[in-house]
């Protein structure tokens, strides 16, 4: 049974009349630049508001701490850039490797700091305390930033939502770990180091679990 031509014309006219312009999604570079800029502004504002700028400046007086701080910040920034690029289905999965070099540098600097502590203060100094406040700080800073990040990333359509979300988790937790230097100078102890690692892994794992329900648009 054929459809009368006048009905087809009416349907087409109605569809044309109801069309709305589609807002084009910003490029991954622009979105990552804006989001990272806002996140860093919030963190610096928090550090300044709590009077911890002096503690942050003090971290730059030691070469090892400076490398750790810069490597953590770079890892966070590059992981977030990679995550934003991977929200676009036409981008190469190789973007996931972007934060790896700075992550390796960060791990290396942290391990060197632990060795340096053992040499300068004795092996017992490595086990003097467990940094539970470090875990709490990284989690408290990462969670609201992570929720905001996932909401922004939902405008994309990643082909691998779990990997993309995990990169986002690495990004926000690395930036939180970098901000922690302002409040709690890293002393190279295994207690502090362990809590940093546990906190970051927990955030990354949580983002991985949320990746498919939060970002999968298929």
N, C-alpha and C positions, 0 to 999 in steps of 0.2 A: 504493500500500500504506500503510495507516494504522498509526500507532505506537500500541501499547497504552497505555491511560490510566495503568496502573500504572507503566510505564517513564517516562512524562512526569513523573509525580509524583515518582518517585525521582530523576530528573535535576534537577528543581527543588529538591528537598530537599537534594541534594548541593551544588548551586550556592549555596544559601543558607547551608549549613553552612561552606562554604569562603570565604565573603565576608570581606574584611578592611576595616576602616575606612580611607578615603582621607584622607591628611594634606593639609589645605588649604594651598596656597602662600601665604606672607606677601604682603601688598600690596606693590606696587612702592615706595611711600614708605617702608615699614618696612624692606624689604630694602636699599634704597639708603642709608637712614640708618644701619643697623647696619654695612653693609660700609664705607661711607665713614668712619664713626667709627673702625672698627678700622684701616683703612689710614692715617688721619691719626695715630692713636696710635702705630702702628709707625714712621712716618716721624719723628715728634717724638721718640720714644724713641731712634731711630738718631742723630738730630742731637744729642740730649743725651748719649748714650753716647760719641760721638766728640768731645765737647767743642766743638761748633760753635754753641752757642746764642748766644755773643757775636757771631759772624759774622751770624747771623740777625737779631739785634737791631740790628746796625749798618746793615742794609739799610733800616731804617725811618727812618734819619736823612736820607735823600735822597728827595725827593718822587717823582721818576721811578722809582726802584727800588721804592719802596713801592707805587706803582700797578701796576708790572709784577708784583710778587710777589702782590699781592691779586688782580689780574686772572687770573694763571695759576692760582692756587688756585681761584678762582670758576669758571673755565672747566673745570677738572678735576672739581669737584663737580657742576656742572650737566650736564656731558657724561655722567657716571656716572648721575645721576638720570634723564636722558633714556634712556640705554641700558636701565636697569631697567624703565622704563615701556614701552619698546618690546618687551620680552620677553613682554608680554601681548598676545595677538592682537586683543583688542578695543579697544586704545588707538590714538589718532590718530597717524598718521605725523608730524604737526606737532610732536610732542615733539622731533624731531631738531633743530629750530631753537632749542631752549632755550639752548644754550651760545654761540650766535652773537654776541649783544651783548657779552659779556665777552671773547670771542675777538677781536673787532674792537678792543676797548679794549686788550687785551694787545698786539696787533700795532701799534696806534698808539703806545702807550707805548714799545715797543721801537724803532720807527722814530725817534721823537723823541729817544731816548737816543743813537742813532747820529748824528743831526744835531748834538746837543749835544756829542758827543765831537769831531766834525769842527770845530766852532766853537771849542771850548775848547783843543784840543790839536793841531789841524791835520788835514788829510785823511789824511796818512800814518799817523796813529794808528789809523785804521780797519783797516789791513792789517798790523798789527804781529805778529799771531799767529793761528794756527788752533787752535780749541779742541777737539782730539780728546778730551781727558779729559772734556769736557762730554758728548760723544756717548756715551762709555763709561758715564758715570754714569747718564744718562737711560735707556740700554738696560738696564743691570744692575738698576736699581730697577724699571723698568717690566715686565720679563719675568716675574719671580715674582708680582708683583701681578696682571699680566694673566692668567696661568695660573689663579690663584685666582679671579679675576673670571669667567672663562669657565666654570669648574666650577660656580660659583653660578648663573650665568645659564642654564645648561642645564636648570634646573628650569622655565623658562618655555617658550614656544612662539612665538617672534617670526615675524611674517609676512615680515619683511625681515631675515634673519639677517646679511647682509653689512653693511648700514647699522648695525644694532644693535651688531655687533662693532667696527666702526670707531669708533663713539661711545665704546665701552669703551676702545679703544686711545687715543683722544684724552684720555679722562679720566685714565688712569693715567700717560700720558706728560706731561700738563700738571702733575699733582701732583709727578712726579719733577723736572720743570723748576723748579717752585716750591721744592722741597727743595734743589735745587742752589745756590740763593742763599745758603744757610747756609755752604756750603763754598767757594764761588767767586763773589764779588760780580760782578755783571754790569757790564762796563766800556764797553758801547756800541760795541764793535768788530765789524766785519763777520765776522771769523773766528769769534768766539763765537756771534754771531747765526746765522751760516750753519750751524754744527754743531748748534745747538739746533733749527733748522728741519729739517735733514736727519734728526736723530734722531727727532723727533716724527712726521715724515712716514713714516719707515721703520716705526715702531711701528704707526701707523694702517694702513699698507698691509699689514703682516704680519697684523694683526687682521682686515682685510678678507679676506685670503686664507684665514684660518682660520674665518671666520664661518659659511660654509655647512656644512663638515664638523663643526664644533663645536656649532652651535646649531640646525641644520635638523632638526626632528623629524618632518618629513613623509615 
